[in-house]
Amino acid sequence: MKTAPLLLVCCAGLLALSTAGCVEREVVVKREVVQVDHAPPPPQYEEVPPPPGPPEVFVWQPGHWRWNGHEYFWQHGHWERRPKHVTEWVPPHWDERGGNFFFVEGHWR
């Protein structure tokens, strides 16, 4: 019966080793809040070039106004490869709240 405690210790050790790499992590992405006290200019017209590949794989991300800390500047649009398992691209935009304008970064959902 000396083998029973030894077997128990071995099984516990193997269980500990097999789960040692199983660590769940929470990834927190902090985004800078961009707040401006006046509205961005109207969007600029951009001619959309043909996609670099199949349209079901590439999504046009339109140009938009960004803030550099002193003034607005135009960020040109571009084609982006659609990640797997996402349904749509939400373009970057400015939300008005209480007379201020807050930049909302574009994202997939």
N, C-alpha and C positions, 0 to 999 in steps of 0.2 A: 503494500500500500504506500510505499515511499514514492512511487512514481506519480501518484495523483497530485500531491502538492507541487512537484516539479513540473508536471504538465500544466497545471493551473498558472504557474508563474510564467512559463514559456508562452502560453496563449495570451496572457495579459501583456507581456512584452511585445509580442507580434501585433496585437491590436493597437498598442501605443505607437509603434513604429509605422503601422499602415495608415494611421490617421494624423501623423505628425505634419504632413504637408497640406492637410485639409484646413485651410484657414479662410474664413469668409471676411472680405474686406468691403467696407463702404467707401466709395469714392465720392468725394465732395468737390465739386467744381465751383470755385468762387469767381464770380464775374464782377468786373468793375461796373459800378453804377455811373452812367453818363447822364448828367442833368444839365440842360441849357435853358436859359431864361427867354429865348426867342426861337420861333419856328424855323425849321430848315427851309431852304428854297424849294420851289417845285421840282419834281423829278426831272432829270434830263432825258431826252429821247436817245435811245440806243438802238441801233440796228442789230438784231440778233443774228449772229452767224450760224451756219448749219452746225449741228452737233458733231463732235469728233467721232461718234460711233452711233450705235442704235439708239433711237429716241427713248426706248423703254429702259435704257441703261443710264443715259445722261439727262440731267435736269438743268435747265437754264436758271441761274441765280442772278436776278436782275441787279443792276447798279443801284446805289443808294447813297444818301448823304451820311457822312460820318463827322465826328467832332474831334479836332486835334488839341483841344484845350484853349484855342484862341478863335478859331473859325471853322465853318463847315468846309469839307472837301468832298469831291465826288469819288466814290469807289466804283470802278467800272464793273459791269456784270461779267459773268464767266460761266462756262459749263462745268458741272461737277458730276462725278460718278455717283449714282444713287447707291447708298449702302443697302445691303440685303436686309429684308424684313422691316422696311419702313414704308409708309404709305405716301407721305407728302412732305414737301419743303415749305416751311413757313418763312417767308422772306424777312430780312431785317427791316425794322420800321421804327418810327417815333410815336410814342404815346403821349398825349397831352393830359396832364393832371395838375389841377390847381394853377394854371398859368405857366407851368414849366413843361419842358419836353424831355422825355426819358427814352433813351435808345434801348431797343429790344433786339438783341442779337438774333440772327437767323438760325434756325434749327430744324432738324428732322423730327417727324413724329409719325 
